Structure formats: structure tokens, C-alpha cells
């Protein structure tokens, strides 16, 4: 049912974009729309508010929202240039096929419990996972979270079996294909409804899991004002949702074809302008984006998941497009 809703949602987004682009201003008509990819994650719902409230147009940029039913599909699309920008977990921007030509310009949110390792009934602790199968998308930030869970509970990779399972498929994969797996809301909620229970969450790793917008170098060089306008519209949408939670939830639920009660930011912190300015300050504190960036880069390098570690500096983490 959710898959069908998402397909309908994708069509609605495309149709809405076409209609909004029918009468662009002269300046907007001279350049193509900014193509930005995203997938289903509550921290990225402000995209829907910005579209519904006309905030992109207000700030002078035409945006084509490209929705991916499977989160991992955003990465190759951004890495290959099919997208101008994309919403991703910070750790996934560090991967080889993304990091070479993309830069992080905005923190959208931080996961503080919304990312979960959920397990079949009877498994009540990570220590119960010895000899069990854990579903995860290999080479992504989900694997980093699973590794942190193993480290914190005296387990090693040899104690468990990792199985490649997309986050969206975790609820249906337990307990037949796997015994536990990493996923996030709203899929974590679906897993809990089926009887699974969370045994480790991003709340156990403060500051580690941030979500961001990354844009291609060529777009930042050639269309800086459009990127600034996109970010300004996004931040206004975040502020609108925080100031008007009831209306914001209604907009999101209507766009997704869900009930208002299905919309929740539990375990997620949205980042506004002040949060972003603080996050981009260099430091080792968990409040700085440099902490998770360096931590995740070290993990990916040690595991051989990436072949050429990038420099974590102002070039890669670029706050200059913030208002």
C-alpha cells in the first residue's frame, strides 16, 4: 500500500512542478530547474511544505523535486549528475561515487532515536544477536550504526551475519529473512506494528547521524544564487512547520496520502539557520558536523568501503550558501 502511495506521490510532485513551471519569470525561464532528489524521511518533509506554500517561487528559484522510493537510489543519481543536489545521510556523501564532486551545504536534521535496529520478538538486547542475521545496506551510514552497536556490546563481525536488505524492506524481512535490521521512520514504526522491537537507536550515538543536502560542484559554481534561494526556502519551510505544527502536519499528510497522526518528528531534530551556523563551526564536540564527518570517514576508510578518503574541510563542508 505504501509503495502505491509513493508512486502516486511521485506523479503528484511531477505534475505540480509542471504546473508551477508553466508561467515562470523571465529570469527563471532562462535556466533549467534545480533538480533535487530525496526519499521518504521525516527530516526531509519540509520539502513538501516549501512546495505547497510556494516558497521556492517566493525566493526566485524553480525546483524540480525528484522522489526516490528507495533511499539508496539517490546516491548514484547525484554522483552521476542526474541531480543537481540531493538529500542524504552525511556518511553516504563520503562514499566514492558521491564525494568526488559534491559538497555539503546544509544540515537538514539530526537523528536522535529515529534510526533503529529493530529485532524479532524474543531478541531484547544487542547481546542476543550472536549468531543472528542483521539486515543493513552495506557501505552506508546504516552499517556504521550497526558497527557502533556491535562495538558497544562486545560483539564482532564474526559473531553475526550481515545481510543486504534495503531500509524500506526491513519490516517485511523480519523474521523470515533476517533476525534484526537497521531502518528508520516511518519504516521502523511499521516494523514495530508487526511485533519487532528496537534494541539500539541513534539516541545511543549522540551527534553521529546527521542528514544533509549536498550539491554538485558545477552547480555551486554556476548557480550559487539558485542554491542560496533553495536553502532560504527550505529554512523558511522548517520555521513554518515549527511555528505551525498542525497545518504543517496536514500539508505533509495530504501530500503523502497519510493520516495526520502518521506524521511525527519523534527522535528527529530539525536544523534551522542558527543550528546550521553552529554545526558548521569546526570542533570535536558532537554538536559540530566535523565530529560525525571525521568519525564516519575513519570508519569507511578502515573498512575499505571507500578507496580515496576526502579532505574534511571548508571546501567539502561549505556553509557559505547559508543566509
N, C-alpha and C positions, 0 to 999 in steps of 0.2 A: 504494500500500500504506500509506504514512504517513498519507494523508488518511483512509483507512478506519479506521486505528488511532485517529486523533484523534477521529473521530466516536464510536467505541466508548468512548473515554476520556471524552468529554463525558457520555455516558449514565451511565457508572460514577460520575462525580462527582455528577451529579444524584441518582442512586439513593442514593449514600452520604449525601448531605445529607438526603434524605427520611427515611432510616432513623435518622440521628443526631438528627433533629428530632422523632421520634415521642414521646420522653419527656423534654421539656425541663424545666428547673427552673421554679419559679413565676415568678421574675424574668425568665427568658428568654422565657417564653410570653407575656409582656405586650407584647412588641415584635417587629417583623419581623426576619428575619435580616439581617445585614450583607451586602449583595451586592457582591462584589469580583471584578473582571474581570482576566483575564490571558491570555497566549498562550505558545506554546512558546519558551522561552528558558531556558538552564541557570541563570541567576541567579535565576530565579523558581521553581525546583524545590523550595525549602524549603516552598512551599505544600502540596506533596504529603506531605511529612514531617509537617507540622503537622496535617494531616487524619488521616493514618494513625495517628499517635501520640496522637490525641485532645487536642492542645494547645490548640485553640480552646475546647473544652469545659472543659478544666482552668482556663483563665483567665476563664471565665464569659461567653463570647460565642458565639452561633450564627452561623456564617458560611456563606453560600451562594456557592460558588465558581462563577463563570461563565467558561467557557473559550471562547476565540475562535480558530478555526483560522487566521484571517487577523489578523495583529497590528493592522493599521490600524483594524479594526472596534471596537477598544476605545475609541478616541478619541471618536467620535460618541456611543457608548453612555454614556460618562462625562459628556460635555458636555451631553447631553440629559436626564440624570437617571435613566436606566435602571439605572445603577450608583451605589452609594454611594462606591465607591473603585475605583481601577484601577492596575495595574502598567504603567508606560510609561517610555520613554526621557525623560530630563529635557527635551530640546529640544522634544518633542512636547507637553508640558504647557504650553508657552509659546504654542501655536497659539490662534487666536481662539476656536475652538469649544470649547476646553478651559479656557483660562486664566482666563476671566472669573469662574468660580465654583468653582474648585478650588485646593487648596493642597497643597504637597509636605510630607509629614510624616516620610518615612523614605527613606533611600538603601538600596536593596537590594544593588547591586553596581556595580562599575566594569568597563568593557570595556577590556582591555589586550591586544588581538590577536584576540579572538573575533569582532569585526566586521571584515569583509574586503571588499575589492574584488577579486573573482576574475575572471580573464580566460581567454579561449580559448587553447589551445595555440599557441605562436608569439608571443604577447604576453607579454613578460617584464618590462616596465617601464612605469610610467605614461606615459613619454615616447612609447611605442609606440601610445598611444591617439589620437593626432592623426588626425582624420577617421573615428574609430570611434564606435560606438553604445554608450552606457553605460546600463544599466538601473538605475533608482532610483525610490523612492517620493517623488515631488515634494513639497516642503514639509515634509518630516520631517527628523529628525536624520541620516538616510542621505544626504540632499542636502548637508548640512553637511560630512559626512565626504568626500564626493566633491569638494566645493569646496576643502577643505583639500588634497586630493591634487593637484588642478589647480594650486593656488597654489604648492605645494611643488615642482612640476615645470615651471614656466614655461608652463603651458597656460591658455587662457581658455575660456569657454563656447562661443565661436565656433569653437573648434578641434575640438569634439566634438558629438555629438547625444545629448541626454538622452531616454530612452525610459521611459515609465511602466511599471514592472514590480514587482509585489509581491516582497518578500524571499523568500517561500516558493516563488516560481516561477523564481527565478534559475537554479537548476541545470539546469532543462529548457530555459530560454530561450537558453542559450549552446550553440553559436554561431549558431543559426538566426535568432533574433530580435535578439539583441544580441551584442556582442563582449566585453563585460565588464559587471559589475554588482555593486552592494552587497548583501551578505547577511550572515548571521551563523549561528553554530552553532545547531542541527545541520545547517542547510541548506548552510553553507559546506563542511562535510565531504562532503555529497552531491555538491556541485559538483566538489570535488577528486577524488572517486571517478570522476567522468565525464571527468576529464582537465583540468579547469580548474586554474589556479594563482593563488595570492594575489599581488597586486602592490602592495597598500597595505592596511594594517590600522590598527586603533585604537591599536596599540602605537606607531604613528608620530605620534600626537596625545595624549600623556600627559595624563590628567585631564579630557579633553574629553567623553567619553561615559560618563555615569552613568545608571543606571536607578533609578527611584523608585516609591514609592506616593503617589498623590495622592487626596485625599478632598474631597468637596463641602463647601462652607461650612456648609450647613444640617446636615449630619451631624456636623461638628465641633462645632457649637453645641449640637445637641440630644442627641447621643450620644457625648460625649467619653470616657466610661468604656469604651464598646464599642471605640472606636478605639484607646485605650490597651491594652485587652486583646488586640486583634488584633495590635498591634505587639509586645507582650510574647510572644505565642505564636510570631510569626514569628521573633523574635530567638532564642527558645529552640530553634526548629527549625534555624536556622543553626548554633547552637552544637552541637546534636546531630549534625548532618552533619559538622561539623569534627572532633568527638570520635569519631565512629563512621562513618568513611567507607565501610566495607564494607556495613554494614547500611543506611546512608543510600542508597547506590547501589542496593541491592537493592530498597528501598521504591520508589524512583523508577522503576527499570526495570520493576518489576511493574505499577505504575500506568499507565505509558505503553505497555506491551506491547513493550518493547525488551529487548535484551540488556544485561547489566550493563556490558559493555565499550563500549556506546554512550554511557554516562553519563560526562561529563567536564566539568571546570571549567577546562580549559586556556584561558588568555587571559582569565580572569574572576576578579575579586577580590570575594568576598562581604563585605558590610559588617556587622559586628557592632555591639554597642552603643558600644564605645569608638570605632570607626571613624566611626559616625554623629555622635557628640558632637564629634569632631574636624572632620568635614566641615562641620558647621553653624556653625563659627566663621567670622566674617567675615574675608576676606582675598583677596589676589590670587594666592596660591600655587595650584598645580594640585591640592593636597590639599583645598582649600576648594570647596564646592558653588557658592559665589558666582562662582568663576572660570568654570566652564562655563556657568552660567546667564547671566552677562553677555555672554560671548563668543557664545553661541548666540542670545541676544536681539538683539544687534547685527547678526548675520548675517541673521536673519529680517526685521529692520526694513529693512536696506539693500536686500534683495532684494524688498521689498514683499510678502512672504509673509504678514505679519501687519499688520493695519490699526491696532491700538492697543496699542503696547508697554506692558507692565505694569511696576509697580514691583518691583524685585528687593529685597525687604526681609523683615523677620521675619514679616510678615503672609502673604506668599506662600511663603516658606521657613520653615516653622513646626516647630521641634524640640520644642515644649512637650509633645508627646504621648509622647516617649521616656520609658522607665522612669527 
